[in-house]
Amino acid sequence: MKQLFVRVQPKSGQASFFRCGIKFGRAWLKVEGVDAATVKRLEEEQMLEVSEDQPEDFEGQTLDAADPAGNEPLSAAASGTPAAAPKPA
């Protein structure tokens, strides 16, 4: 398993982009525990910038791809969009 640092390609003009079930934003996201097929797919995606080395402007958002249950809160936090509050019954 590998770790990558991934963000939306700054030149794309997109604020966010989904690939491999993960929402990426303009800020770097450290993705840990990814298999070889996911690494290949992310590296080949033109909408994403991918690095194996920690970028200087990395701010500390981490996603453990081996624990998909952790994906939802982190994706919302990484996107800057607050999670929706449950509606009262």
Biopython code that builds the backbone (N, CA, C, O; Angstrom):
import numpy as np
from Bio.PDB.StructureBuilder import StructureBuilder

atoms = [
    (1, "MET", "N", (0.840, -1.172, 0.000)),
    (1, "MET", "CA", (0.000, 0.000, 0.000)),
    (1, "MET", "C", (0.891, 1.243, 0.000)),
    (1, "MET", "O", (2.006, 1.245, 0.523)),
    (2, "LYS", "N", (0.364, 2.269, -0.593)),
    (2, "LYS", "CA", (1.153, 3.464, -0.827)),
    (2, "LYS", "C", (0.446, 4.704, -0.297)),
    (2, "LYS", "O", (-0.748, 4.674, 0.000)),
    (3, "GLN", "N", (1.200, 5.793, -0.184)),
    (3, "GLN", "CA", (0.603, 7.075, 0.156)),
    (3, "GLN", "C", (0.899, 8.061, -0.966)),
    (3, "GLN", "O", (1.981, 8.054, -1.553)),
    (4, "LEU", "N", (-0.078, 8.901, -1.248)),
    (4, "LEU", "CA", (0.051, 9.923, -2.281)),
    (4, "LEU", "C", (-0.465, 11.245, -1.741)),
    (4, "LEU", "O", (-1.246, 11.273, -0.790)),
    (5, "PHE", "N", (-0.031, 12.328, -2.343)),
    (5, "PHE", "CA", (-0.565, 13.652, -2.077)),
    (5, "PHE", "C", (-1.256, 14.077, -3.365)),
    (5, "PHE", "O", (-0.638, 14.107, -4.429)),
    (6, "VAL", "N", (-2.547, 14.407, -3.265)),
    (6, "VAL", "CA", (-3.352, 14.649, -4.465)),
    (6, "VAL", "C", (-4.182, 15.911, -4.276)),
    (6, "VAL", "O", (-4.680, 16.181, -3.183)),
    (7, "ARG", "N", (-4.325, 16.680, -5.354)),
    (7, "ARG", "CA", (-5.218, 17.840, -5.365)),
    (7, "ARG", "C", (-5.720, 18.063, -6.781)),
    (7, "ARG", "O", (-5.176, 17.512, -7.738)),
    (8, "VAL", "N", (-6.753, 18.868, -6.904)),
    (8, "VAL", "CA", (-7.255, 19.241, -8.222)),
    (8, "VAL", "C", (-6.173, 20.055, -8.922)),
    (8, "VAL", "O", (-5.558, 20.934, -8.318)),
    (9, "GLN", "N", (-5.948, 19.761, -10.179)),
    (9, "GLN", "CA", (-4.955, 20.482, -10.982)),
    (9, "GLN", "C", (-5.293, 21.979, -10.946)),
    (9, "GLN", "O", (-6.371, 22.367, -11.396)),
    (10, "PRO", "N", (-4.399, 22.828, -10.423)),
    (10, "PRO", "CA", (-4.701, 24.253, -10.296)),
    (10, "PRO", "C", (-5.096, 24.928, -11.613)),
    (10, "PRO", "O", (-5.904, 25.856, -11.602)),
    (11, "LYS", "N", (-4.553, 24.490, -12.724)),
    (11, "LYS", "CA", (-4.853, 25.099, -14.021)),
    (11, "LYS", "C", (-6.235, 24.735, -14.548)),
    (11, "LYS", "O", (-6.704, 25.330, -15.518)),
    (12, "SER", "N", (-6.895, 23.759, -13.916)),
    (12, "SER", "CA", (-8.191, 23.290, -14.418)),
    (12, "SER", "C", (-9.331, 24.270, -14.152)),
    (12, "SER", "O", (-10.318, 24.283, -14.887)),
    (13, "GLY", "N", (-9.206, 25.085, -13.112)),
    (13, "GLY", "CA", (-10.277, 25.999, -12.761)),
    (13, "GLY", "C", (-11.381, 25.355, -11.929)),
    (13, "GLY", "O", (-12.294, 26.049, -11.481)),
    (14, "GLN", "N", (-11.315, 24.056, -11.714)),
    (14, "GLN", "CA", (-12.305, 23.327, -10.909)),
    (14, "GLN", "C", (-12.003, 23.515, -9.423)),
    (14, "GLN", "O", (-10.840, 23.569, -9.022)),
    (15, "ALA", "N", (-13.050, 23.615, -8.614)),
    (15, "ALA", "CA", (-12.877, 23.702, -7.163)),
    (15, "ALA", "C", (-12.772, 22.319, -6.534)),
    (15, "ALA", "O", (-12.103, 22.147, -5.516)),
    (16, "SER", "N", (-13.436, 21.327, -7.142)),
    (16, "SER", "CA", (-13.384, 19.965, -6.622)),
    (16, "SER", "C", (-13.572, 18.979, -7.764)),
    (16, "SER", "O", (-14.056, 19.330, -8.840)),
    (17, "PHE", "N", (-13.176, 17.730, -7.502)),
    (17, "PHE", "CA", (-13.227, 16.687, -8.522)),
    (17, "PHE", "C", (-13.247, 15.339, -7.824)),
    (17, "PHE", "O", (-12.468, 15.108, -6.899)),
    (18, "PHE", "N", (-14.128, 14.446, -8.256)),
    (18, "PHE", "CA", (-14.206, 13.098, -7.701)),
    (18, "PHE", "C", (-13.467, 12.107, -8.598)),
    (18, "PHE", "O", (-13.611, 12.135, -9.820)),
    (19, "ARG", "N", (-12.673, 11.231, -7.977)),
    (19, "ARG", "CA", (-12.042, 10.127, -8.693)),
    (19, "ARG", "C", (-11.814, 9.027, -7.674)),
    (19, "ARG", "O", (-11.392, 9.301, -6.550)),
    (20, "CYS", "N", (-12.086, 7.795, -8.049)),
    (20, "CYS", "CA", (-11.892, 6.618, -7.198)),
    (20, "CYS", "C", (-12.675, 6.740, -5.886)),
    (20, "CYS", "O", (-12.226, 6.271, -4.840)),
    (21, "GLY", "N", (-13.849, 7.373, -5.954)),
    (21, "GLY", "CA", (-14.691, 7.508, -4.782)),
    (21, "GLY", "C", (-14.212, 8.525, -3.769)),
    (21, "GLY", "O", (-14.705, 8.548, -2.641)),
    (22, "ILE", "N", (-13.260, 9.370, -4.144)),
    (22, "ILE", "CA", (-12.695, 10.363, -3.235)),
    (22, "ILE", "C", (-12.918, 11.745, -3.825)),
    (22, "ILE", "O", (-12.704, 11.957, -5.019)),
    (23, "LYS", "N", (-13.347, 12.685, -2.993)),
    (23, "LYS", "CA", (-13.518, 14.063, -3.446)),
    (23, "LYS", "C", (-12.229, 14.831, -3.160)),
    (23, "LYS", "O", (-11.789, 14.939, -2.015)),
    (24, "PHE", "N", (-11.642, 15.356, -4.221)),
    (24, "PHE", "CA", (-10.427, 16.145, -4.093)),
    (24, "PHE", "C", (-10.765, 17.616, -4.276)),
    (24, "PHE", "O", (-11.672, 17.964, -5.032)),
    (25, "GLY", "N", (-10.040, 18.464, -3.590)),
    (25, "GLY", "CA", (-10.217, 19.905, -3.703)),
    (25, "GLY", "C", (-8.918, 20.560, -4.132)),
    (25, "GLY", "O", (-7.992, 19.893, -4.593)),
    (26, "ARG", "N", (-8.863, 21.865, -3.976)),
    (26, "ARG", "CA", (-7.669, 22.618, -4.373)),
    (26, "ARG", "C", (-6.514, 22.435, -3.403)),
    (26, "ARG", "O", (-5.354, 22.611, -3.776)),
    (27, "ALA", "N", (-6.826, 22.081, -2.146)),
    (27, "ALA", "CA", (-5.777, 21.832, -1.156)),
    (27, "ALA", "C", (-5.290, 20.387, -1.302)),
    (27, "ALA", "O", (-6.053, 19.500, -1.685)),
    (28, "TRP", "N", (-4.024, 20.167, -0.995)),
    (28, "TRP", "CA", (-3.462, 18.813, -1.048)),
    (28, "TRP", "C", (-4.178, 17.910, -0.048)),
    (28, "TRP", "O", (-4.497, 18.326, 1.066)),
    (29, "LEU", "N", (-4.419, 16.695, -0.453)),
    (29, "LEU", "CA", (-4.995, 15.668, 0.402)),
    (29, "LEU", "C", (-4.022, 14.493, 0.427)),
    (29, "LEU", "O", (-3.660, 13.959, -0.622)),
    (30, "LYS", "N", (-3.599, 14.090, 1.626)),
    (30, "LYS", "CA", (-2.723, 12.932, 1.769)),
    (30, "LYS", "C", (-3.602, 11.696, 1.773)),
    (30, "LYS", "O", (-4.431, 11.526, 2.667)),
    (31, "VAL", "N", (-3.428, 10.831, 0.783)),
    (31, "VAL", "CA", (-4.227, 9.619, 0.649)),
    (31, "VAL", "C", (-3.312, 8.444, 0.989)),
    (31, "VAL", "O", (-2.322, 8.195, 0.302)),
    (32, "GLU", "N", (-3.656, 7.728, 2.055)),
    (32, "GLU", "CA", (-2.836, 6.603, 2.513)),
    (32, "GLU", "C", (-3.543, 5.286, 2.251)),
    (32, "GLU", "O", (-4.771, 5.231, 2.183)),
    (33, "GLY", "N", (-2.768, 4.235, 2.105)),
    (33, "GLY", "CA", (-3.314, 2.886, 2.002)),
    (33, "GLY", "C", (-3.956, 2.578, 0.660)),
    (33, "GLY", "O", (-4.866, 1.752, 0.589)),
    (34, "VAL", "N", (-3.496, 3.230, -0.408)),
    (34, "VAL", "CA", (-4.087, 2.972, -1.722)),
    (34, "VAL", "C", (-3.370, 1.817, -2.417)),
    (34, "VAL", "O", (-2.156, 1.654, -2.297)),
    (35, "ASP", "N", (-4.148, 1.022, -3.145)),
    (35, "ASP", "CA", (-3.557, -0.104, -3.870)),
    (35, "ASP", "C", (-2.976, 0.375, -5.204)),
    (35, "ASP", "O", (-3.161, 1.527, -5.595)),
    (36, "ALA", "N", (-2.282, -0.515, -5.884)),
    (36, "ALA", "CA", (-1.586, -0.171, -7.130)),
    (36, "ALA", "C", (-2.544, 0.313, -8.217)),
    (36, "ALA", "O", (-2.204, 1.226, -8.969)),
    (37, "ALA", "N", (-3.731, -0.278, -8.312)),
    (37, "ALA", "CA", (-4.699, 0.127, -9.339)),
    (37, "ALA", "C", (-5.191, 1.558, -9.083)),
    (37, "ALA", "O", (-5.361, 2.333, -10.024)),
    (38, "THR", "N", (-5.416, 1.902, -7.829)),
    (38, "THR", "CA", (-5.859, 3.255, -7.488)),
    (38, "THR", "C", (-4.751, 4.261, -7.747)),
    (38, "THR", "O", (-5.007, 5.343, -8.275)),
    (39, "VAL", "N", (-3.525, 3.917, -7.383)),
    (39, "VAL", "CA", (-2.380, 4.791, -7.647)),
    (39, "VAL", "C", (-2.293, 5.088, -9.142)),
    (39, "VAL", "O", (-2.138, 6.241, -9.544)),
    (40, "LYS", "N", (-2.393, 4.050, -9.956)),
    (40, "LYS", "CA", (-2.299, 4.223, -11.403)),
    (40, "LYS", "C", (-3.413, 5.132, -11.918)),
    (40, "LYS", "O", (-3.164, 6.033, -12.720)),
    (41, "ARG", "N", (-4.639, 4.894, -11.457)),
    (41, "ARG", "CA", (-5.789, 5.692, -11.917)),
    (41, "ARG", "C", (-5.647, 7.151, -11.527)),
    (41, "ARG", "O", (-5.930, 8.037, -12.335)),
    (42, "LEU", "N", (-5.212, 7.416, -10.304)),
    (42, "LEU", "CA", (-5.037, 8.801, -9.856)),
    (42, "LEU", "C", (-3.904, 9.490, -10.614)),
    (42, "LEU", "O", (-4.035, 10.647, -11.014)),
    (43, "GLU", "N", (-2.805, 8.787, -10.808)),
    (43, "GLU", "CA", (-1.667, 9.377, -11.525)),
    (43, "GLU", "C", (-1.982, 9.663, -12.988)),
    (43, "GLU", "O", (-1.419, 10.591, -13.568)),
    (44, "GLU", "N", (-2.870, 8.884, -13.590)),
    (44, "GLU", "CA", (-3.221, 9.080, -14.999)),
    (44, "GLU", "C", (-4.312, 10.140, -15.200)),
    (44, "GLU", "O", (-4.543, 10.581, -16.326)),
    (45, "GLU", "N", (-4.975, 10.547, -14.126)),
    (45, "GLU", "CA", (-6.067, 11.509, -14.238)),
    (45, "GLU", "C", (-5.526, 12.922, -14.481)),
    (45, "GLU", "O", (-4.796, 13.464, -13.651)),
    (46, "GLN", "N", (-5.887, 13.510, -15.618)),
    (46, "GLN", "CA", (-5.383, 14.831, -15.992)),
    (46, "GLN", "C", (-5.947, 15.956, -15.128)),
    (46, "GLN", "O", (-5.352, 17.031, -15.054)),
    (47, "MET", "N", (-7.081, 15.723, -14.476)),
    (47, "MET", "CA", (-7.691, 16.753, -13.626)),
    (47, "MET", "C", (-7.008, 16.850, -12.257)),
    (47, "MET", "O", (-7.281, 17.771, -11.487)),
    (48, "LEU", "N", (-6.119, 15.894, -11.960)),
    (48, "LEU", "CA", (-5.479, 15.864, -10.652)),
    (48, "LEU", "C", (-3.974, 16.066, -10.758)),
    (48, "LEU", "O", (-3.341, 15.695, -11.747)),
    (49, "GLU", "N", (-3.425, 16.661, -9.712)),
    (49, "GLU", "CA", (-1.975, 16.762, -9.547)),
    (49, "GLU", "C", (-1.617, 15.773, -8.443)),
    (49, "GLU", "O", (-2.194, 15.824, -7.357)),
    (50, "VAL", "N", (-0.676, 14.878, -8.709)),
    (50, "VAL", "CA", (-0.340, 13.795, -7.782)),
    (50, "VAL", "C", (1.156, 13.818, -7.497)),
    (50, "VAL", "O", (1.968, 13.990, -8.406)),
    (51, "SER", "N", (1.511, 13.643, -6.234)),
    (51, "SER", "CA", (2.911, 13.594, -5.842)),
    (51, "SER", "C", (3.105, 12.499, -4.797)),
    (51, "SER", "O", (2.245, 12.288, -3.942)),
    (52, "GLU", "N", (4.225, 11.814, -4.871)),
    (52, "GLU", "CA", (4.565, 10.833, -3.839)),
    (52, "GLU", "C", (5.304, 11.504, -2.688)),
    (52, "GLU", "O", (5.396, 10.943, -1.596)),
    (53, "ASP", "N", (5.827, 12.696, -2.928)),
    (53, "ASP", "CA", (6.548, 13.455, -1.911)),
    (53, "ASP", "C", (5.632, 14.527, -1.332)),
    (53, "ASP", "O", (4.796, 15.086, -2.042)),
    (54, "GLN", "N", (5.792, 14.811, -0.050)),
    (54, "GLN", "CA", (4.940, 15.816, 0.590)),
    (54, "GLN", "C", (5.245, 17.200, 0.030)),
    (54, "GLN", "O", (6.382, 17.664, 0.117)),
    (55, "PRO", "N", (4.237, 17.869, -0.546)),
    (55, "PRO", "CA", (4.427, 19.216, -1.078)),
    (55, "PRO", "C", (4.674, 20.219, 0.057)),
    (55, "PRO", "O", (4.222, 20.017, 1.184)),
    (56, "GLU", "N", (5.391, 21.295, -0.255)),
    (56, "GLU", "CA", (5.696, 22.307, 0.753)),
    (56, "GLU", "C", (4.433, 22.959, 1.315)),
    (56, "GLU", "O", (4.399, 23.336, 2.486)),
    (57, "ASP", "N", (3.392, 23.093, 0.482)),
    (57, "ASP", "CA", (2.176, 23.769, 0.926)),
    (57, "ASP", "C", (1.099, 22.798, 1.435)),
    (57, "ASP", "O", (-0.074, 23.161, 1.511)),
    (58, "PHE", "N", (1.494, 21.573, 1.781)),
    (58, "PHE", "CA", (0.566, 20.595, 2.347)),
    (58, "PHE", "C", (0.125, 21.059, 3.728)),
    (58, "PHE", "O", (0.965, 21.404, 4.560)),
    (59, "GLU", "N", (-1.208, 21.073, 3.989)),
    (59, "GLU", "CA", (-1.743, 21.612, 5.236)),
    (59, "GLU", "C", (-2.210, 20.552, 6.232)),
    (59, "GLU", "O", (-2.701, 20.903, 7.305)),
    (60, "GLY", "N", (-2.072, 19.282, 5.912)),
    (60, "GLY", "CA", (-2.340, 18.257, 6.903)),
    (60, "GLY", "C", (-3.625, 17.467, 6.781)),
    (60, "GLY", "O", (-3.935, 16.717, 7.706)),
    (61, "GLN", "N", (-4.403, 17.576, 5.704)),
    (61, "GLN", "CA", (-5.604, 16.753, 5.525)),
    (61, "GLN", "C", (-5.177, 15.351, 5.094)),
    (61, "GLN", "O", (-4.402, 15.201, 4.150)),
    (62, "THR", "N", (-5.676, 14.332, 5.776)),
    (62, "THR", "CA", (-5.297, 12.950, 5.479)),
    (62, "THR", "C", (-6.534, 12.072, 5.343)),
    (62, "THR", "O", (-7.486, 12.192, 6.114)),
    (63, "LEU", "N", (-6.504, 11.194, 4.356)),
    (63, "LEU", "CA", (-7.558, 10.204, 4.150)),
    (63, "LEU", "C", (-6.915, 8.827, 4.168)),
    (63, "LEU", "O", (-5.958, 8.575, 3.436)),
    (64, "ASP", "N", (-7.438, 7.938, 5.000)),
    (64, "ASP", "CA", (-6.962, 6.553, 5.011)),
    (64, "ASP", "C", (-7.864, 5.767, 4.080)),
    (64, "ASP", "O", (-8.973, 5.394, 4.461)),
    (65, "ALA", "N", (-7.401, 5.510, 2.858)),
    (65, "ALA", "CA", (-8.208, 4.809, 1.857)),
    (65, "ALA", "C", (-8.509, 3.378, 2.282)),
    (65, "ALA", "O", (-9.455, 2.776, 1.774)),
    (66, "ALA", "N", (-7.730, 2.823, 3.196)),
    (66, "ALA", "CA", (-7.987, 1.475, 3.684)),
    (66, "ALA", "C", (-9.164, 1.459, 4.663)),
    (66, "ALA", "O", (-9.680, 0.393, 4.996)),
    (67, "ASP", "N", (-9.590, 2.650, 5.126)),
    (67, "ASP", "CA", (-10.726, 2.771, 6.042)),
    (67, "ASP", "C", (-11.772, 3.679, 5.407)),
    (67, "ASP", "O", (-11.854, 4.856, 5.757)),
    (68, "PRO", "N", (-12.577, 3.153, 4.478)),
    (68, "PRO", "CA", (-13.529, 3.988, 3.762)),
    (68, "PRO", "C", (-14.532, 4.699, 4.660)),
    (68, "PRO", "O", (-15.115, 5.701, 4.247)),
    (69, "ALA", "N", (-14.745, 4.217, 5.859)),
    (69, "ALA", "CA", (-15.671, 4.880, 6.771)),
    (69, "ALA", "C", (-15.179, 6.278, 7.121)),
    (69, "ALA", "O", (-15.980, 7.156, 7.441)),
    (70, "GLY", "N", (-13.874, 6.487, 7.064)),
    (70, "GLY", "CA", (-13.312, 7.803, 7.353)),
    (70, "GLY", "C", (-13.406, 8.753, 6.185)),
    (70, "GLY", "O", (-13.097, 9.934, 6.339)),
    (71, "ASN", "N", (-13.821, 8.284, 5.021)),
    (71, "ASN", "CA", (-13.842, 9.101, 3.808)),
    (71, "ASN", "C", (-14.844, 10.238, 3.876)),
    (71, "ASN", "O", (-14.513, 11.363, 3.500)),
    (72, "GLU", "N", (-16.061, 9.983, 4.345)),
    (72, "GLU", "CA", (-17.118, 10.994, 4.274)),
    (72, "GLU", "C", (-16.792, 12.272, 5.046)),
    (72, "GLU", "O", (-16.842, 13.352, 4.458)),
    (73, "PRO", "N", (-16.456, 12.196, 6.352)),
    (73, "PRO", "CA", (-16.173, 13.439, 7.065)),
    (73, "PRO", "C", (-14.972, 14.175, 6.493)),
    (73, "PRO", "O", (-14.991, 15.403, 6.402)),
    (74, "LEU", "N", (-13.923, 13.446, 6.103)),
    (74, "LEU", "CA", (-12.737, 14.097, 5.581)),
    (74, "LEU", "C", (-13.015, 14.761, 4.250)),
    (74, "LEU", "O", (-12.539, 15.870, 4.007)),
    (75, "SER", "N", (-13.774, 14.113, 3.382)),
    (75, "SER", "CA", (-14.091, 14.703, 2.092)),
    (75, "SER", "C", (-14.846, 16.003, 2.278)),
    (75, "SER", "O", (-14.580, 16.978, 1.576)),
    (76, "ALA", "N", (-15.784, 16.034, 3.212)),
    (76, "ALA", "CA", (-16.527, 17.262, 3.462)),
    (76, "ALA", "C", (-15.599, 18.328, 4.017)),
    (76, "ALA", "O", (-15.687, 19.491, 3.621)),
    (77, "ALA", "N", (-14.708, 17.949, 4.931)),
    (77, "ALA", "CA", (-13.792, 18.926, 5.503)),
    (77, "ALA", "C", (-12.813, 19.426, 4.462)),
    (77, "ALA", "O", (-12.509, 20.618, 4.422)),
    (78, "ALA", "N", (-12.315, 18.539, 3.620)),
    (78, "ALA", "CA", (-11.352, 18.934, 2.603)),
    (78, "ALA", "C", (-11.976, 19.847, 1.567)),
    (78, "ALA", "O", (-11.287, 20.690, 0.993)),
    (79, "SER", "N", (-13.271, 19.694, 1.317)),
    (79, "SER", "CA", (-13.933, 20.503, 0.302)),
    (79, "SER", "C", (-14.323, 21.874, 0.822)),
    (79, "SER", "O", (-14.663, 22.768, 0.047)),
    (80, "GLY", "N", (-14.272, 22.040, 2.155)),
    (80, "GLY", "CA", (-14.692, 23.295, 2.735)),
    (80, "GLY", "C", (-16.194, 23.407, 2.880)),
    (80, "GLY", "O", (-16.702, 24.464, 3.256)),
    (81, "THR", "N", (-16.915, 22.336, 2.589)),
    (81, "THR", "CA", (-18.364, 22.326, 2.698)),
    (81, "THR", "C", (-18.749, 21.663, 4.015)),
    (81, "THR", "O", (-18.367, 20.518, 4.259)),
    (82, "PRO", "N", (-19.503, 22.365, 4.875)),
    (82, "PRO", "CA", (-19.876, 21.738, 6.141)),
    (82, "PRO", "C", (-20.848, 20.589, 5.921)),
    (82, "PRO", "O", (-21.640, 20.595, 4.979)),
    (83, "ALA", "N", (-20.775, 19.617, 6.796)),
    (83, "ALA", "CA", (-21.705, 18.486, 6.718)),
    (83, "ALA", "C", (-23.098, 18.977, 7.093)),
    (83, "ALA", "O", (-23.244, 19.850, 7.948)),
    (84, "ALA", "N", (-24.096, 18.428, 6.470)),
    (84, "ALA", "CA", (-25.486, 18.827, 6.744)),
    (84, "ALA", "C", (-25.906, 18.323, 8.117)),
    (84, "ALA", "O", (-25.618, 17.186, 8.490)),
    (85, "ALA", "N", (-26.583, 19.172, 8.855)),
    (85, "ALA", "CA", (-27.091, 18.781, 10.170)),
    (85, "ALA", "C", (-28.373, 17.995, 9.989)),
    (85, "ALA", "O", (-29.154, 18.292, 9.085)),
    (86, "PRO", "N", (-28.609, 16.984, 10.841)),
    (86, "PRO", "CA", (-29.860, 16.223, 10.715)),
    (86, "PRO", "C", (-31.051, 17.122, 11.015)),
    (86, "PRO", "O", (-30.970, 18.001, 11.874)),
    (87, "LYS", "N", (-32.161, 16.902, 10.305)),
    (87, "LYS", "CA", (-33.375, 17.678, 10.508)),
    (87, "LYS", "C", (-34.132, 17.113, 11.700)),
    (87, "LYS", "O", (-34.194, 15.898, 11.885)),
    (88, "PRO", "N", (-34.715, 18.008, 12.516)),
    (88, "PRO", "CA", (-35.481, 17.515, 13.665)),
    (88, "PRO", "C", (-36.718, 16.739, 13.204)),
    (88, "PRO", "O", (-37.287, 17.035, 12.153)),
    (89, "ALA", "N", (-37.130, 15.747, 13.996)),
    (89, "ALA", "CA", (-38.265, 14.893, 13.634)),
    (89, "ALA", "C", (-39.581, 15.570, 13.905)),
    (89, "ALA", "O", (-40.637, 14.988, 13.656)),
]
sb = StructureBuilder()
sb.init_structure("model")
sb.init_model(0)
sb.init_chain("A")
sb.init_seg("    ")
for serial, (resi, resn, name, xyz) in enumerate(atoms, 1):
    if name == "N":
        sb.init_residue(resn, " ", resi, " ")
    sb.init_atom(name, np.array(xyz, "f"), 0.0, 1.0, " ", f" {name:<3s}", serial, name[0])
structure = sb.get_structure()
